[in-house]
Amino acid sequence: MDKISYENRYNDVFTFTKLENGDVLWEGNFKWCRSGWPNVYDRAYEAYRKDGGEMHIEEFKNAVHEYDNEKSEYTPLAKQYQKLVYSDTTKLSFVDPSGGPFISIEMDMKYIDEVFEGKIIEDLKPIPEGYLIIIKK
């Protein structure tokens, strides 16, 4: 098993241990930490398509958050559908201890160390020791 130490800008040390199954155990001080949940677009996209919208879901995910800086308001599409976007509170999309490191789903773990290159984060699970980083298999 590889074990990597990561010192953040506040000199807090976090360890990342590669487990036999390919996942990674993330340990450290998470006292001051923020995290977030992923957005779910299914209701908003379904309503958009029902109303005759033709954008692909990936394009819609960007459009539903568009802001018009000149008018200082969201675009008409965003105003209409973003209220239907909600958070999946059963999953984490990122964890960010004060001082770092910021870790999010879909991220390549090489950000932490080259030994983790190609390990793409699928999920983050809180556990008593810290977080279990589930790697795409």
RAKA-V735856 format. One record per residue. N is the residue number from 1. D_CENTER is the distance of its C-alpha to the mean C-alpha in Angstrom with 1 decimal. Layout:
n:N d_center:D_CENTER
n:N d_center:D_CENTER
This chain:
n:1 d_center:25.6
n:2 d_center:24.0
n:3 d_center:23.1
n:4 d_center:21.6
n:5 d_center:21.9
n:6 d_center:19.7
n:7 d_center:21.3
n:8 d_center:19.3
n:9 d_center:21.2
n:10 d_center:22.6
n:11 d_center:24.0
n:12 d_center:21.9
n:13 d_center:21.7
n:14 d_center:18.8
n:15 d_center:19.7
n:16 d_center:17.9
n:17 d_center:20.1
n:18 d_center:20.1
n:19 d_center:21.3
n:20 d_center:24.0
n:21 d_center:21.9
n:22 d_center:19.4
n:23 d_center:16.6
n:24 d_center:16.1
n:25 d_center:17.0
n:26 d_center:15.5
n:27 d_center:18.2
n:28 d_center:19.1
n:29 d_center:19.6
n:30 d_center:16.8
n:31 d_center:19.4
n:32 d_center:17.9
n:33 d_center:14.1
n:34 d_center:11.6
n:35 d_center:8.5
n:36 d_center:7.0
n:37 d_center:7.2
n:38 d_center:6.5
n:39 d_center:9.6
n:40 d_center:12.5
n:41 d_center:15.0
n:42 d_center:17.8
n:43 d_center:20.3
n:44 d_center:20.0
n:45 d_center:20.4
n:46 d_center:23.2
n:47 d_center:25.0
n:48 d_center:24.6
n:49 d_center:26.1
n:50 d_center:28.8
n:51 d_center:29.8
n:52 d_center:30.4
n:53 d_center:27.3
n:54 d_center:27.0
n:55 d_center:23.7
n:56 d_center:21.5
n:57 d_center:18.3
n:58 d_center:16.1
n:59 d_center:18.6
n:60 d_center:18.6
n:61 d_center:14.8
n:62 d_center:15.7
n:63 d_center:19.1
n:64 d_center:18.2
n:65 d_center:16.7
n:66 d_center:19.5
n:67 d_center:21.6
n:68 d_center:25.2
n:69 d_center:25.8
n:70 d_center:29.6
n:71 d_center:29.9
n:72 d_center:27.3
n:73 d_center:25.9
n:74 d_center:23.4
n:75 d_center:24.8
n:76 d_center:26.8
n:77 d_center:24.4
n:78 d_center:21.5
n:79 d_center:23.9
n:80 d_center:25.0
n:81 d_center:21.9
n:82 d_center:18.9
n:83 d_center:20.5
n:84 d_center:19.8
n:85 d_center:16.0
n:86 d_center:14.7
n:87 d_center:11.8
n:88 d_center:11.6
n:89 d_center:12.4
n:90 d_center:12.9
n:91 d_center:9.4
n:92 d_center:6.6
n:93 d_center:2.9
n:94 d_center:3.8
n:95 d_center:7.5
n:96 d_center:9.9
n:97 d_center:13.6
n:98 d_center:16.2
n:99 d_center:17.2
n:100 d_center:14.2
n:101 d_center:12.8
n:102 d_center:9.3
n:103 d_center:7.2
n:104 d_center:3.7
n:105 d_center:4.2
n:106 d_center:7.0
n:107 d_center:8.0
n:108 d_center:11.7
n:109 d_center:12.9
n:110 d_center:15.9
n:111 d_center:14.3
n:112 d_center:15.6
n:113 d_center:18.8
n:114 d_center:20.5
n:115 d_center:21.4
n:116 d_center:17.9
n:117 d_center:18.1
n:118 d_center:17.0
n:119 d_center:14.9
n:120 d_center:11.7
n:121 d_center:9.0
n:122 d_center:9.3
n:123 d_center:8.5
n:124 d_center:8.7
n:125 d_center:12.1
n:126 d_center:13.9
n:127 d_center:17.4
n:128 d_center:20.4
n:129 d_center:20.1
n:130 d_center:16.5
n:131 d_center:13.7
n:132 d_center:14.1
n:133 d_center:11.7
n:134 d_center:12.5
n:135 d_center:13.3
n:136 d_center:14.1
n:137 d_center:17.9
